[in-house]
Structures are given as structure tokens and as C-alpha cells.
Amino acid sequence: MTASRKAFSPREWQVICQHRTPHQVQRFLNEFPYNHEKKKQTLRTFRQVLRLKTAHCLEAALTAAVILEQHGYPALLLDLESQDDLDHVLFLYQKNEKWGTVARSRDPGLHGRKPVFTTLRQLVRSYAEPYIDFSARIIGFGVCNLADLGTYDWRLSERNVWKVERFLIEMPHQEFRMSDKAYQYWKNRFLHYKKRYPDRKPLYYHNRRFWMSGYQKTL
């Protein structure tokens, strides 16, 4: 069951009412500085994110889930499994039977996607090239519904909700393959770009037309 209106503060409910679509939620999350967890690791709920105005990828995905489930979207998360154990988590949704995402990241190519993908594998593939950096590479993906956590308070708890992280790690994942030749090409391109522009983020990917708006914002 979704949280009732009474569970939210007036400010929280105002945010929910003002952001009714994935696109609106993506723009809302883009305004928050990325949570780099400089002092300690965190896994904050919608309530904490709204108060502190910062979020990393999983915190942003939880925030999107809380807002959009009030507008009829299931609380689905997509986990992109990386070879360097630095996974990326996104809110997953469907529109007109096509898949899209809402996401926050340090890298512009890992933000949300428009709902244009017929299959989940196509959606995941749109992240494969932007995911590659010094050590990262997508090797699998999995989808969960946060409703399966039952009464666990992943929405509004004032504590870190580490059970969500464990839930994502333990859920089944499907293998995702990218050829070694393609991987090496995009890694070399990334390394050359960073050598030339160490303070910039690459935007040379061919599928930018599928990205949600707002990726140009400083991260």
C-alpha cells in the first residue's frame, strides 16, 4: 500500500502535488546538489532528502518512488550492476508500454531516460556507453518493487534505510554483455577525453536525444 496523505507534512504533500510526472520529478531532483557522502555513507528517505536538499542516486530513486506512487506509478527500482561494485539505481516507470527512468548521478549520461524503450534490455543498453569510466562497466541489471518490503518505512524514516540496499543486492539480476572490443573503444575514448579535459564530463554519446532534460546542469 502507498503512504496515506496524512503521513506527509504540508510541505511534503505540496512537493508531491507539484510534481505529477516523471519529467517534473527529474527536473526537481536536478536542482539538488549530488550527495557525495563526504563525511559518512547515507541512505536517506524522501523526508530527509527534502529537508537536506541533496541526494545520491539511490536516495533520488527513493524520492522519485515516493512522489510518483502518489500519482499511480508502481514503486519500481532498476539496479545497474557494475564490475567495480559501484552500482547505479534508478526509478523505473512505463508510459504507453514503453520504459523510462528518473535518476540522479554525478555523470550527465546516467540521469533519467525518456519512455521510448520497448524492453528493459534496450533501456539498460542506453546506459552502457555513458557508464564506462576508469573502472565501471555494466555487467547485469535487476528490477524490484519496493512494495515487496511490506511495512518497512523506506518512504519517511528519519534513519538510514539500509534494508533497501540489501534488498537490491540480494534480488535476482540478469546478465548484461557488452563486447570487449566496444568496451575498450569507449574506455579509451573516455581516458583520452579526461586527459584533455580533466574537469569536464563527456557528452559525446549518440543517444542524448533519449536523455531527460536537465543533464547540462553542473553536478
C-alpha positions as a LaTeX table, in Angstrom:
\begin{tabular}{lrrr}
\hline
Residue & $x$ (\AA) & $y$ (\AA) & $z$ (\AA) \\
\hline
Met1 & 0.00 & 0.00 & 0.00 \\
Thr2 & 1.12 & 3.55 & $-0.67$ \\
Ala3 & 1.51 & 6.03 & 2.18 \\
Ser4 & $-1.63$ & 7.99 & 3.04 \\
Arg5 & $-1.79$ & 11.75 & 2.69 \\
Lys6 & $-1.87$ & 12.07 & 6.47 \\
Ala7 & 1.64 & 10.60 & 6.69 \\
Phe8 & 3.14 & 13.62 & 4.93 \\
Ser9 & 3.83 & 17.11 & 6.23 \\
Pro10 & 2.17 & 20.04 & 4.40 \\
Arg11 & 5.48 & 20.84 & 2.67 \\
Glu12 & 6.00 & 17.23 & 1.60 \\
Trp13 & 2.47 & 17.00 & 0.22 \\
Gln14 & 2.95 & 20.26 & $-1.64$ \\
Val15 & 6.02 & 18.83 & $-3.39$ \\
Ile16 & 4.08 & 15.69 & $-4.29$ \\
Cys17 & 1.20 & 17.69 & $-5.73$ \\
Gln18 & 3.52 & 19.95 & $-7.73$ \\
His19 & 5.37 & 17.07 & $-9.40$ \\
Arg20 & 2.92 & 14.71 & $-11.08$ \\
Thr21 & 5.03 & 13.29 & $-13.91$ \\
Pro22 & 8.45 & 11.63 & $-14.22$ \\
His23 & 9.70 & 14.58 & $-16.24$ \\
Gln24 & 8.69 & 17.03 & $-13.49$ \\
Val25 & 10.32 & 14.86 & $-10.82$ \\
Gln26 & 13.52 & 14.64 & $-12.86$ \\
Arg27 & 13.70 & 18.43 & $-13.10$ \\
Phe28 & 13.00 & 18.69 & $-9.36$ \\
Leu29 & 15.85 & 16.30 & $-8.49$ \\
Asn30 & 18.22 & 18.07 & $-10.87$ \\
Glu31 & 18.03 & 21.12 & $-8.63$ \\
Phe32 & 19.60 & 19.25 & $-5.71$ \\
Pro33 & 23.38 & 19.03 & $-5.39$ \\
Tyr34 & 24.65 & 15.48 & $-5.59$ \\
Asn35 & 25.27 & 13.82 & $-2.22$ \\
His36 & 28.92 & 12.78 & $-2.38$ \\
Glu37 & 28.77 & 11.33 & 1.16 \\
Lys38 & 31.98 & 13.15 & 2.13 \\
Lys39 & 31.51 & 12.72 & 5.89 \\
Lys40 & 29.76 & 9.34 & 6.03 \\
Gln41 & 27.65 & 7.00 & 3.96 \\
Thr42 & 23.93 & 7.68 & 3.93 \\
Leu43 & 20.73 & 6.20 & 2.57 \\
Arg44 & 18.10 & 8.84 & 3.19 \\
Thr45 & 14.38 & 8.75 & 2.60 \\
Phe46 & 12.21 & 11.25 & 0.75 \\
Arg47 & 11.65 & 13.12 & 4.01 \\
Gln48 & 15.35 & 13.56 & 4.69 \\
Val49 & 16.19 & 14.41 & 1.07 \\
Leu50 & 13.57 & 17.11 & 1.01 \\
Arg51 & 14.89 & 18.60 & 4.23 \\
Leu52 & 18.61 & 18.42 & 3.39 \\
Lys53 & 18.21 & 19.17 & $-0.35$ \\
Thr54 & 20.86 & 16.73 & $-1.54$ \\
Ala55 & 20.70 & 13.15 & $-2.85$ \\
His56 & 22.83 & 10.42 & $-4.37$ \\
Cys57 & 21.43 & 8.00 & $-6.94$ \\
Leu58 & 19.56 & 5.65 & $-4.61$ \\
Glu59 & 18.23 & 8.48 & $-2.46$ \\
Ala60 & 16.96 & 10.19 & $-5.61$ \\
Ala61 & 15.34 & 6.96 & $-6.81$ \\
Leu62 & 13.56 & 6.56 & $-3.46$ \\
Thr63 & 12.40 & 10.17 & $-3.61$ \\
Ala64 & 11.03 & 9.68 & $-7.11$ \\
Ala65 & 9.26 & 6.50 & $-5.99$ \\
Val66 & 7.55 & 8.24 & $-3.06$ \\
Ile67 & 6.34 & 11.15 & $-5.21$ \\
Leu68 & 5.24 & 9.19 & $-8.25$ \\
Glu69 & 3.49 & 6.34 & $-6.46$ \\
Gln70 & 1.07 & 9.01 & $-5.23$ \\
His71 & 0.25 & 9.60 & $-8.90$ \\
Gly72 & $-0.31$ & 5.96 & $-9.76$ \\
Tyr73 & 3.17 & 4.71 & $-10.65$ \\
Pro74 & 4.42 & 1.46 & $-9.07$ \\
Ala75 & 7.47 & 1.91 & $-6.82$ \\
Leu76 & 9.91 & 0.18 & $-9.18$ \\
Leu77 & 13.70 & 0.50 & $-8.99$ \\
Leu78 & 16.21 & $-0.54$ & $-11.64$ \\
Asp79 & 19.65 & $-1.55$ & $-10.42$ \\
Leu80 & 22.56 & $-1.43$ & $-12.89$ \\
Glu81 & 25.24 & $-3.80$ & $-11.64$ \\
Ser82 & 28.83 & $-2.71$ & $-12.32$ \\
Gln83 & 32.04 & $-4.72$ & $-12.47$ \\
Asp84 & 33.61 & $-2.36$ & $-9.91$ \\
Asp85 & 30.70 & $-2.83$ & $-7.44$ \\
Leu86 & 29.60 & 0.80 & $-7.87$ \\
Asp87 & 26.03 & 0.12 & $-8.93$ \\
His88 & 23.63 & 2.77 & $-10.20$ \\
Val89 & 19.99 & 2.79 & $-9.08$ \\
Leu90 & 17.14 & 4.49 & $-10.93$ \\
Phe91 & 13.39 & 4.87 & $-10.60$ \\
Leu92 & 11.74 & 2.83 & $-13.36$ \\
Tyr93 & 8.40 & 3.59 & $-15.00$ \\
Gln94 & 6.28 & 2.86 & $-18.04$ \\
Lys95 & 4.28 & 5.17 & $-20.30$ \\
Asn96 & 2.36 & 3.84 & $-23.29$ \\
Glu97 & 4.02 & 0.46 & $-22.66$ \\
Lys98 & 7.49 & 1.97 & $-23.09$ \\
Trp99 & 10.13 & 2.08 & $-20.36$ \\
Gly100 & 11.83 & 5.18 & $-18.97$ \\
Thr101 & 13.69 & 6.23 & $-15.83$ \\
Val102 & 14.19 & 9.06 & $-13.35$ \\
Ala103 & 17.70 & 9.27 & $-11.93$ \\
Arg104 & 20.38 & 11.42 & $-10.34$ \\
Ser105 & 24.09 & 10.91 & $-10.92$ \\
Arg106 & 27.48 & 12.58 & $-10.88$ \\
Asp107 & 27.62 & 11.88 & $-14.61$ \\
Pro108 & 25.19 & 13.51 & $-17.07$ \\
Gly109 & 24.82 & 10.35 & $-19.15$ \\
Leu110 & 23.41 & 8.42 & $-16.19$ \\
His111 & 20.40 & 10.61 & $-15.47$ \\
Gly112 & 16.85 & 9.72 & $-16.50$ \\
Arg113 & 15.61 & 8.43 & $-19.83$ \\
Lys114 & 12.51 & 9.32 & $-21.79$ \\
Pro115 & 9.92 & 6.50 & $-22.06$ \\
Val116 & 10.93 & 5.28 & $-25.51$ \\
Phe117 & 12.34 & 1.79 & $-24.84$ \\
Thr118 & 10.34 & $-1.29$ & $-25.75$ \\
Thr119 & 12.32 & $-3.62$ & $-23.49$ \\
Leu120 & 14.29 & $-3.26$ & $-20.29$ \\
Arg121 & 17.39 & $-4.55$ & $-22.03$ \\
Gln122 & 17.14 & $-1.73$ & $-24.59$ \\
Leu123 & 16.84 & 0.74 & $-21.74$ \\
Val124 & 19.87 & $-0.69$ & $-19.95$ \\
Arg125 & 21.84 & $-0.62$ & $-23.20$ \\
Ser126 & 21.29 & 3.15 & $-23.39$ \\
Tyr127 & 23.40 & 3.43 & $-20.22$ \\
Ala128 & 26.20 & 1.08 & $-21.30$ \\
Glu129 & 28.45 & 3.61 & $-23.02$ \\
Pro130 & 27.99 & 6.55 & $-20.58$ \\
Tyr131 & 28.60 & 4.14 & $-17.69$ \\
Ile132 & 32.16 & 3.42 & $-18.73$ \\
Asp133 & 34.86 & 5.39 & $-16.92$ \\
Phe134 & 38.15 & 4.37 & $-15.31$ \\
Ser135 & 36.75 & 1.16 & $-13.83$ \\
Ala136 & 32.97 & 0.89 & $-14.36$ \\
Arg137 & 31.13 & $-1.40$ & $-16.76$ \\
Ile138 & 27.55 & $-2.69$ & $-16.63$ \\
Ile139 & 27.50 & $-6.46$ & $-16.17$ \\
Gly140 & 23.90 & $-7.01$ & $-15.05$ \\
Phe141 & 20.59 & $-5.45$ & $-14.14$ \\
Gly142 & 17.64 & $-6.18$ & $-11.89$ \\
Val143 & 14.23 & $-4.72$ & $-11.10$ \\
Cys144 & 12.41 & $-4.67$ & $-7.78$ \\
Asn145 & 9.15 & $-3.34$ & $-6.44$ \\
Leu146 & 9.59 & $-1.57$ & $-3.11$ \\
Ala147 & 6.09 & $-2.68$ & $-2.17$ \\
Asp148 & 7.66 & $-6.09$ & $-1.53$ \\
Leu149 & 9.36 & $-4.60$ & 1.53 \\
Gly150 & 6.00 & $-4.66$ & 3.26 \\
Thr151 & 5.73 & $-2.34$ & 6.26 \\
Tyr152 & 9.38 & $-1.29$ & 6.21 \\
Asp153 & 9.47 & 2.52 & 6.20 \\
Trp154 & 11.57 & 3.35 & 3.14 \\
Arg155 & 9.50 & 6.47 & 2.48 \\
Leu156 & 9.63 & 8.68 & 5.55 \\
Ser157 & 12.01 & 7.20 & 8.12 \\
Glu158 & 14.41 & 9.57 & 9.84 \\
Arg159 & 17.04 & 6.82 & 9.83 \\
Asn160 & 19.17 & 5.44 & 7.04 \\
Val161 & 17.20 & 2.72 & 5.25 \\
Trp162 & 19.97 & 0.18 & 4.67 \\
Lys163 & 17.45 & $-2.63$ & 4.21 \\
Val164 & 16.68 & $-1.16$ & 0.78 \\
Glu165 & 20.33 & $-1.52$ & $-0.24$ \\
Arg166 & 20.41 & $-5.14$ & 0.94 \\
Phe167 & 17.15 & $-5.79$ & $-0.91$ \\
Leu168 & 18.70 & $-4.53$ & $-4.14$ \\
Ile169 & 21.89 & $-6.54$ & $-3.70$ \\
Glu170 & 20.05 & $-9.78$ & $-2.96$ \\
Met171 & 17.40 & $-9.58$ & $-5.70$ \\
Pro172 & 17.91 & $-11.57$ & $-8.94$ \\
His173 & 19.91 & $-9.87$ & $-11.71$ \\
Gln174 & 20.06 & $-10.64$ & $-15.41$ \\
Glu175 & 23.41 & $-10.72$ & $-17.15$ \\
Phe176 & 24.24 & $-7.83$ & $-19.47$ \\
Arg177 & 27.01 & $-8.18$ & $-22.03$ \\
Met178 & 28.94 & $-5.62$ & $-23.99$ \\
Ser179 & 31.69 & $-6.82$ & $-26.29$ \\
Asp180 & 35.24 & $-6.34$ & $-25.06$ \\
Lys181 & 36.03 & $-4.51$ & $-28.29$ \\
Ala182 & 33.23 & $-1.98$ & $-27.74$ \\
Tyr183 & 34.12 & $-1.63$ & $-24.07$ \\
Gln184 & 37.76 & $-0.91$ & $-24.85$ \\
Tyr185 & 36.81 & 1.63 & $-27.51$ \\
Trp186 & 34.60 & 3.63 & $-25.14$ \\
Lys187 & 37.06 & 3.34 & $-22.27$ \\
Asn188 & 39.90 & 4.65 & $-24.44$ \\
Arg189 & 37.70 & 7.48 & $-25.63$ \\
Phe190 & 36.85 & 8.36 & $-22.03$ \\
Leu191 & 40.52 & 8.26 & $-20.95$ \\
His192 & 41.60 & 10.48 & $-23.83$ \\
Tyr193 & 38.81 & 12.94 & $-23.09$ \\
Lys194 & 39.67 & 13.16 & $-19.37$ \\
Lys195 & 43.33 & 13.64 & $-20.18$ \\
Arg196 & 42.43 & 16.59 & $-22.34$ \\
Tyr197 & 39.58 & 17.94 & $-20.20$ \\
Pro198 & 40.13 & 16.69 & $-16.62$ \\
Asp199 & 37.41 & 18.92 & $-15.15$ \\
Arg200 & 34.67 & 18.15 & $-17.67$ \\
Lys201 & 32.09 & 15.41 & $-18.11$ \\
Pro202 & 31.81 & 13.82 & $-21.57$ \\
Leu203 & 28.67 & 14.48 & $-23.61$ \\
Tyr204 & 29.71 & 12.83 & $-26.88$ \\
Tyr205 & 27.22 & 9.95 & $-26.74$ \\
His206 & 24.97 & 9.31 & $-29.72$ \\
Asn207 & 21.77 & 8.68 & $-27.74$ \\
Arg208 & 21.47 & 12.04 & $-25.99$ \\
Arg209 & 18.09 & 12.57 & $-27.64$ \\
Phe210 & 16.72 & 9.93 & $-25.28$ \\
Trp211 & 18.04 & 11.60 & $-22.13$ \\
Met212 & 15.71 & 13.51 & $-19.84$ \\
Ser213 & 16.16 & 17.27 & $-19.94$ \\
Gly214 & 18.44 & 18.97 & $-17.46$ \\
Tyr215 & 21.59 & 16.89 & $-17.90$ \\
Gln216 & 23.59 & 20.01 & $-18.76$ \\
Lys217 & 23.32 & 21.24 & $-15.16$ \\
Thr218 & 26.57 & 21.34 & $-13.16$ \\
Leu219 & 26.84 & 18.21 & $-10.98$ \\
\hline
\end{tabular}
